[in-house]
């Protein structure tokens, strides 16, 4: 691999090519690059169109490529159940094509993937603290979205230039964003109450830029250490944001009646990421520091 060194001064200046301009993570990445003074361009090509990706790379001459594109479905992943070819085109064909073009050009690809490819089982019981590791075989194919993501992750593992980041139930300090997991569950009529690994974007997206600088490759569980339940998040929401907030719970069996595809619930093991970034906060601490404290509305507002 002819990739650059580890972000030292003798390498050429960072120059990122980002896919997913209109997406949530893609948009936040551009803002982060601006705040850090990193040169970046948004790719204009469609992922499944190899020639357009090649022309993007030729024009931008990037040091690294970030892929935050793909389909998750609107309003949710149930869309993928009835749009299977479109889902394959974006999530499998497109991602593999981008990885291949990057490899031909000796460029590291940071690929935002999903950790929703596992579900609690006998070896990883709920609230046991035993999480799924990077090398574990996915055991959740309940939704077509997750099925395609597991397939493409397995294939990408053969590419030595790809860093796969398994994001889960992403949360950010922007509580007005409908994609934000907190915003989603605060608007639901009823929520299940299951502990899960989650990704606080305000803390982890800057880490992904640092991972690019270090030219890290392979799979990383890209979540904060530990788990947090839906109810724990909504209790924090009530404590910090809206003291009058109420919600109702329902069981997985009841939830199954109102969704098309089952949803993934799991804990991911974060030792590998934590070894690389020891400062990474546990999920509940990260929630308070990056999301709830900055948005605090209750009691006296801090000066």
Helices and strands as residue ranges (DSSP letters): E 15-19, H 24-36, E 39-42, H 50-60, E 64-67, H 78-81, H 84-88, I 89-94, H 95-104, E 108-114, H 144-156, E 162-167, H 181-187, E 190-191, H 201-213, E 218-221, H 230-240, E 248-249, H 252-256, H 271-276, H 283-286, I 287-292
